[in-house]
Amino acid sequence: MAEDSIYNEMKKAGISRRNFLKTCGLIAGVIGISDIPLENIAGLDIPAGSIAKASGYKPELIVARALESKPRVPIIWLELQDCAGCSEALTRSQSPTLGDLVLSKITVEYHETLSAAAGFQAEEAKEAAMKKYAGQYILVVEGSVSPKDGGIYCTIGGKSNYDILMEAAEGAAAIIATGNCAAFGGLPKAKPNPTGAMGVMEVITDKPIINVPGCPAIPEVFTGIVAHYLVFGTIPELDDLKRPKLFYGKTIHDRCLRRPFYDAGKYALSYDDKGAKEGWCLYKLGCKGPTTYNSCATLKWSGGLSFPIQSGHPCLGCSEPNFWDGGGFYQGQSAILDKPAGSVTAAAAGAGAAIGVGMALANQAKKKKAHSAESSEKEA
C-alpha cells in the first residue's frame, strides 16, 4: 500500500484538481454524505453529530479533505464457493470504473481471478500482503464457506475454504461479504446443502462484517461501501442482517417505477397479456420487490440502464436470506409492506442520481474521443 495520500497518487497519475473534485462530488453522492454525521472525517474540525448539509460544508470538499490526508486501502479478495459473478459484475462497474477503483482508491493485493500471478506465486503474494498490512486491510469474501468439520470442499492451494477464510480474517480490519453466497450462503446453501454452505457471518464473529447481498451484488453498492470506508475510516450503519442501510434501507417496491400500477390495482397476470405489454405491476407473477431490500430500482444495472422489473421480469429477492428456497420464483406472496424500522435517509436515491450524472459525463467523453478518432481517419 502506498504511504502517500490518495490525492497525491491521483496527481501522479495525471488527474487534474478539477477532475479530482468531480470524483469527490460523485463519491459524496454515492455515500450520501450530506445526511451523515461527520465527526469521523479526518482533518476537519466539526462538532460531533454535525451534518454536512446543515453545517454549510460542501460534500465534495469534505471528501476531498479526507482523500488528501489518507493513503489507499489494501484489499485481499477471496473466492470460495462461488461462480465469480460478483467479480464479473465489478469489472463492469462504471462508477467508478474498475481501473479507477484499483489504481486510485484501493490497492487489490490479492484477487484469485484478476491476479497476474498464479499457483504458488499468487499464494505467496497473498501471505506477504496479509503479513505486511496486518490489521489494516479489508478482506472481501465472495462465495459461501463450508464448516470446519463438514468435509473438504473448495480447496485452494491444498487448504479448505474454511481454513483460508479463518487465516485471512485474522488480520483484517473489516470484512465485506459480497454476494448472497458470502452473505447468507446463497445457492450452495440451497436444499439439501451437501457442502454445509454458510454465510461468512456464521463463521466469523469477532470482526466487523458488512454484507452486500445480491446475485450478484450491485457493483456500485460495493464501490460505494469502499468509498465510505475511505472517507470515514469506519463501516456504514448496518441493519440487523449487517447490510448497509444506505443501500438496503428501502425495498425495491418503495422505489419501483411500476409502483403506481400496484397502488391502482393493475397487475400483469401473464407475460403476454395487456398488463405486461403496458408495464403494469408484476406482483401477481411472483415479484418479491415488496419484501426485498436493495437499490436495484435506483442504481439499476449495466451502467444504470435497467433492472429486472424494468425489463419485464419479477424480482427474485436475491438479496434476502434463503431466497432460493423461499418459495417459487413465479408464485405470488403475502407481502409485508411496512417501512424498515429506524430512520433511513434517501441517500440511495441520491446515489442513483449522482452515479447517473457520472456515467453521463463518462459516456460524453467516450463519444467525443470516438468522434475525434473518426475525424482523424477521414482526414487521413
C-alpha positions in Angstrom: 0.0 0.0 0.0 1.4 3.4 -0.9 2.1 5.7 2.0 1.2 8.8 0.0 -2.3 10.2 0.1 -5.0 9.1 -2.4 -5.0 12.6 -3.9 -1.2 12.6 -4.4 -1.4 9.2 -6.1 -4.1 10.6 -8.4 -2.0 13.6 -9.2 0.9 11.4 -10.1 -1.5 9.5 -12.5 -2.2 12.8 -14.3 -5.6 13.6 -12.8 -6.3 17.3 -12.6 -7.6 19.1 -9.5 -10.9 19.7 -11.3 -11.4 16.0 -12.1 -10.4 15.1 -8.6 -13.1 17.4 -7.2 -15.6 15.8 -9.7 -14.7 12.4 -8.4 -15.1 13.7 -4.8 -18.6 15.0 -5.7 -19.5 11.7 -7.2 -18.3 9.8 -4.1 -20.2 12.2 -1.8 -23.4 11.4 -3.7 -22.8 7.7 -3.7 -22.3 7.6 0.1 -25.0 10.2 0.9 -22.5 12.3 2.8 -24.9 15.3 3.1 -27.0 13.4 5.5 -24.3 11.6 7.6 -22.7 12.7 10.8 -19.2 13.9 10.1 -17.3 13.5 13.3 -15.2 10.8 11.9 -13.8 12.8 8.9 -10.1 13.1 9.3 -8.6 16.6 9.5 -11.9 18.5 9.8 -12.8 20.5 12.9 -16.5 19.7 13.0 -18.6 19.3 16.2 -19.7 15.7 16.9 -23.0 14.9 15.3 -22.8 17.7 12.7 -24.4 17.1 9.4 -22.8 18.4 6.2 -25.9 19.9 4.8 -26.9 21.7 8.0 -23.4 22.9 8.7 -22.8 24.5 5.4 -20.0 22.2 4.3 -19.8 21.3 0.7 -19.9 17.5 0.4 -17.3 17.3 -2.3 -14.9 19.4 -0.3 -15.4 17.2 2.8 -14.5 14.1 0.7 -11.5 16.0 -0.9 -10.2 16.9 2.5 -10.3 13.2 3.6 -8.7 11.9 0.5 -5.9 14.5 0.7 -4.9 13.0 4.1 -5.5 9.3 3.7 -3.5 6.6 1.9 -5.1 3.9 -0.3 -6.7 0.9 1.4 -5.2 -2.6 0.8 -7.8 -5.2 -0.2 -7.4 -9.0 -0.1 -10.2 -10.7 -2.1 -11.1 -14.4 -1.6 -13.2 -16.5 -3.8 -14.7 -19.5 -2.1 -17.8 -21.5 -3.1 -18.8 -19.0 -5.8 -19.3 -18.5 -9.6 -17.1 -15.4 -9.7 -20.3 -13.4 -10.6 -19.6 -10.6 -8.2 -16.1 -10.2 -9.6 -17.5 -10.2 -13.1 -20.1 -7.6 -12.1 -17.4 -5.4 -10.6 -15.3 -5.4 -13.8 -18.4 -3.9 -15.5 -18.9 -1.2 -12.8 -18.9 2.3 -14.4 -19.0 4.5 -11.3 -16.2 4.4 -10.5 -14.6 2.1 -13.2 -12.6 -0.9 -12.0 -9.4 0.7 -13.3 -10.1 3.9 -11.3 -11.0 1.9 -8.3 -7.9 -0.2 -8.4 -5.4 2.5 -9.4 -6.7 5.4 -7.4 -8.9 4.4 -4.5 -7.8 1.0 -3.3 -4.9 -1.5 -3.7 -6.0 -5.0 -4.6 -3.1 -7.0 -3.1 -4.7 -10.4 -4.0 -7.6 -11.5 -6.2 -7.7 -15.1 -7.4 -9.3 -14.2 -10.7 -7.7 -10.8 -11.5 -4.2 -11.6 -10.3 -1.5 -11.9 -13.0 0.3 -14.4 -10.8 -0.9 -18.0 -10.4 -0.3 -21.1 -8.3 2.3 -20.8 -5.5 3.3 -17.3 -6.7 -0.2 -16.0 -6.0 -0.4 -17.7 -2.7 3.0 -16.2 -1.6 1.8 -12.8 -2.7 -1.4 -13.2 -0.5 0.6 -14.3 2.5 3.1 -11.5 2.1 0.2 -8.9 1.9 -1.5 -10.3 5.0 1.7 -10.0 6.9 2.6 -6.6 5.7 -0.8 -5.0 6.2 -1.9 -6.9 9.3 -4.8 -5.0 11.0 -5.1 -2.6 8.0 -6.5 -4.5 5.1 -10.2 -5.0 4.1 -11.0 -8.7 3.4 -13.5 -9.2 0.7 -15.1 -12.6 0.6 -17.0 -13.9 -2.5 -18.8 -17.2 -2.1 -20.0 -19.3 0.8 -17.9 -21.3 3.2 -18.2 -24.9 4.5 -17.9 -25.8 8.2 -14.6 -26.8 9.7 -15.6 -30.4 10.2 -18.1 -30.7 7.4 -15.9 -32.2 4.8 -13.3 -30.9 2.4 -14.9 -28.7 -0.3 -13.5 -26.0 -2.4 -9.8 -26.5 -1.6 -7.3 -23.9 -2.9 -3.6 -24.5 -2.7 -4.2 -27.6 -0.6 -6.3 -25.7 2.1 -10.0 -25.9 2.7 -12.1 -22.8 2.2 -12.8 -22.7 5.9 -9.1 -22.6 6.8 -8.4 -20.0 4.0 -11.1 -17.7 5.4 -10.0 -18.0 9.1 -6.4 -17.3 8.2 -7.2 -14.2 6.1 -9.8 -12.9 8.6 -7.4 -12.9 11.5 -5.5 -9.7 10.3 -8.5 -8.0 8.6 -9.7 -4.6 9.8 -13.1 -5.3 8.4 -14.8 -7.9 6.1 -17.1 -7.3 3.2 -19.1 -10.4 2.2 -20.1 -9.6 -1.3 -23.0 -11.5 -3.0 -25.7 -13.6 -1.5 -23.4 -16.7 -1.2 -20.9 -14.9 1.1 -23.6 -13.0 3.0 -26.2 -15.8 3.6 -24.9 -19.0 1.9 -26.7 -18.3 -1.4 -27.2 -21.1 -4.0 -24.7 -23.5 -2.4 -26.8 -23.4 0.7 -30.0 -24.4 -1.1 -31.5 -27.7 0.0 -30.2 -30.3 0.5 -27.0 -28.2 1.0 -24.5 -31.1 0.6 -21.4 -28.9 1.4 -22.9 -27.4 4.6 -22.5 -23.9 3.0 -22.9 -20.9 5.2 -22.5 -17.2 5.1 -19.3 -15.5 6.4 -21.1 -14.0 9.5 -22.0 -17.6 10.6 -18.3 -18.3 10.9 -16.6 -15.0 11.8 -18.0 -13.4 14.9 -15.2 -11.2 16.1 -14.7 -8.8 13.2 -16.8 -6.0 11.7 -18.7 -7.6 8.8 -20.6 -5.8 6.0 -23.0 -7.9 4.0 -23.5 -6.8 0.4 -26.1 -9.4 -0.8 -27.4 -9.8 -4.3 -26.8 -12.4 -7.1 -24.5 -10.8 -8.0 -24.1 -7.8 -5.8 -24.6 -4.4 -7.5 -21.1 -3.2 -8.3 -21.8 0.4 -7.3 -23.0 -0.7 -3.9 -19.7 -2.4 -3.3 -17.7 0.6 -4.6 -19.9 2.9 -2.5 -19.1 1.0 0.7 -15.4 1.1 -0.1 -15.7 4.8 -0.7 -17.5 5.2 2.7 -14.6 3.4 4.4 -12.1 5.6 2.6 -13.7 8.8 3.7 -14.9 7.9 7.2 -12.4 5.2 8.2 -15.4 3.2 9.6 -18.1 0.9 8.2 -21.5 2.3 7.4 -24.6 1.9 9.5 -26.0 -1.6 9.2 -29.4 -3.3 9.6 -30.0 -6.4 11.6 -28.7 -8.5 8.7 -25.4 -6.5 8.6 -26.4 -4.8 5.3 -25.7 -1.1 4.9 -28.9 0.9 5.4 -27.6 3.4 2.8 -28.3 0.8 0.1 -30.6 -1.7 1.7 -32.8 0.6 3.8 -35.7 0.6 1.3 -37.5 -2.2 -0.5 -37.3 -2.4 -4.3 -41.1 -1.9 -4.2 -40.6 1.5 -2.5 -38.8 2.9 -5.5 -40.2 0.8 -8.3 -41.3 2.5 -11.5 -44.3 0.2 -11.6 -45.5 1.1 -8.1 -48.3 3.4 -9.4 -49.9 0.4 -11.1 -49.7 -1.6 -7.8 -51.4 1.3 -6.0 -54.1 1.4 -8.7 -54.6 -2.4 -8.6 -53.4 -3.0 -12.1 -51.4 -6.2 -12.4 -49.9 -8.3 -15.2 -51.3 -11.8 -15.0 -49.2 -13.4 -17.7 -46.1 -12.4 -19.6 -48.0 -11.7 -22.8 -51.2 -10.1 -21.6 -52.3 -6.4 -21.8 -50.9 -5.7 -18.4 -47.4 -7.0 -19.3 -47.4 -5.0 -22.5 -48.4 -1.8 -20.8 -45.9 -2.2 -17.9 -48.3 -3.0 -15.1 -47.2 -4.3 -11.7 -45.7 -7.9 -11.7 -46.6 -8.7 -8.1 -49.1 -11.4 -9.1 -46.4 -13.1 -11.2 -44.3 -13.6 -8.1 -42.4 -10.3 -7.8 -40.6 -10.2 -4.5 -40.0 -6.5 -4.7 -42.2 -5.7 -1.7 -40.1 -7.9 0.6 -36.6 -7.4 -0.9 -34.3 -4.6 0.4 -31.9 -3.4 -2.2 -31.1 -0.4 -4.5 -31.9 -2.1 -7.8 -34.6 0.4 -8.7 -32.4 3.4 -8.2 -28.9 2.3 -9.1 -30.0 -0.3 -11.6 -27.6 -2.4 -13.7 -25.4 -2.2 -16.8 -24.4 1.3 -16.1 -27.8 2.4 -14.9 -29.5 1.0 -17.9 -32.2 -1.2 -16.4 -33.1 -3.7 -13.7 -35.2 -6.9 -13.8 -38.6 -5.3 -13.1 -38.0 -2.6 -15.7 -37.1 -5.3 -18.2 -40.3 -7.1 -17.5 -39.3 -9.8 -15.1 -40.3 -10.1 -11.4 -37.8 -9.5 -8.7 -36.5 -12.9 -7.3 -35.5 -11.5 -4.0 -31.8 -12.4 -4.4 -30.6 -10.0 -1.7 -32.6 -11.8 1.0 -31.6 -14.9 3.0 -32.6 -18.3 1.6 -34.2 -16.7 -1.5 -33.6 -19.9 -3.4 -35.7 -22.0 -1.0 -38.1 -19.2 -0.2 -41.0 -20.4 -2.4 -41.5 -20.5 -6.2 -40.0 -17.6 -8.1 -43.2 -17.2 -10.1 -45.7 -17.7 -7.2 -47.4 -14.7 -5.6 -46.6 -13.9 -2.0 -48.2 -12.3 1.1 -46.0 -9.3 1.3 -45.3 -7.2 4.4 -45.2 -3.7 3.1 -44.2 -1.9 6.4 -41.3 0.5 6.1 -38.0 -0.5 7.7 -37.6 0.3 11.3 -35.5 3.3 12.3 -34.6 6.4 10.4 -33.2 5.7 6.9 -32.1 8.5 4.6 -33.0 8.9 1.0 -29.3 8.7 0.1 -29.8 5.7 -2.1 -31.9 7.7 -4.5 -29.3 10.5 -4.4 -26.6 7.9 -5.1 -28.5 6.8 -8.2 -28.7 10.4 -9.4 -25.0 11.0 -8.7 -23.9 7.9 -10.5 -26.2 8.7 -13.4 -24.5 12.1 -13.8 -21.1 10.5 -13.5 -21.8 7.9 -16.2 -23.4 10.5 -18.5 -20.1 12.5 -18.3 -18.1 9.4 -18.9 -20.2 8.5 -22.0 -19.9 12.0 -23.3 -16.1 11.8 -23.1 -16.2 8.4 -24.9 -18.3 9.8 -27.7 -16.0 12.8 -28.1 -13.0 10.6 -28.2 -14.6 8.3 -30.8 -15.7 11.3 -32.9 -12.2 12.7 -32.8 -10.7 9.4 -33.9 -13.3 9.1 -36.7 -12.5 12.6 -38.0 -8.7 11.9 -37.9 -9.3 8.7 -40.0 -11.3 10.7 -42.6 -8.7 13.3 -42.8 -6.0 10.7 -43.3 
